Amino acid sequence: MKRKEIISELIGIAERLGIKIIEDRLLKKGGYCRVFMNKYLIMDKKTSEKDKMDLLIKALKRNNLDEIYITPRIRELCNEEE
């Protein structure tokens, strides 16, 4: 699976979990946050594909993934130790 395909699938999972993804010009890579009941993943537009994958996986790990379908390859990525 190519990185772009993985990123696309990770974004789809994040959206199913109710995570709003915001890409903007930042001074850092970005990160995951919650404001009241709203979930956000904020990423720098110029972040590398590898860093985007890492940010998305970290955000997904902070949510309950047991009740949604995730392909085996993506689940494997989410279960890897950091």
N, C-alpha and C positions, 0 to 999 in steps of 0.2 A: 504494500500500500504506500503510495507517495505521500509526502508531507502535506501537500495541498488537500488531498482527499481526507487525510486524518484530521486536519484543521477544520474542514467543512463538516465532518461528522461530529467532532467535538463541539462545534458551534451549535449544531442541531440539538445535541443532547443538552447543552447549556440552556437553550431556548425552551426545551421541554421542561426543564427544572425551574423556569421562570427567571433565569439570570439574563439581565439586559446587558448587552455588550456595547461598550462605547469605545470607539477608536478616535483618538485626538492627538494633538501634538503635546507631548509631555517631556519632562526632564529626566524621567526614569522609565523603566519598562512598563510599569503599571502594577495592578493587583486586583484582588477580589475584596469587596466590602458589602456590608448590609447597612441600609438606612431604614430604620423601623422594620417593616416587613418586606421591603424591596431589596433585591439582590442585584449587584452590579459587578461587572468585570471591566475594568478600565485599562486599555492598552494603548501604548504609543503606536502611531501609524507606521513608524519606520522600524518597528521591532522585527527582528529576524523571524523566519518561520519556526525555527527551533524554540526560540523564546516564547512565541505565541502558543505553541503546543504546550510548553511547560506551564505557562500561566493558565491556560484552559484546563489542563489536567489538575493543577493545584486547586482551582475553583471547584471543579467537579468533585474532588475528594472531600471537600467541606460540606457536601450535601449527601443525602441518602440516595444511593444508586441502586438499591436492592429492588425497587418496585418499577423500574423502567428497563426496557430492552436496550442492551448495549452489545454490539458485536464482540466476539471473543477477543479480537486484536485490541480494540479500544479498552475493554475491561482489563486485559493484561497490562496495558500501559497505566491504567489507573491504579492497579494493584501493586505496581513496582515500588520498591522502597526508594526513598530519595537519598 
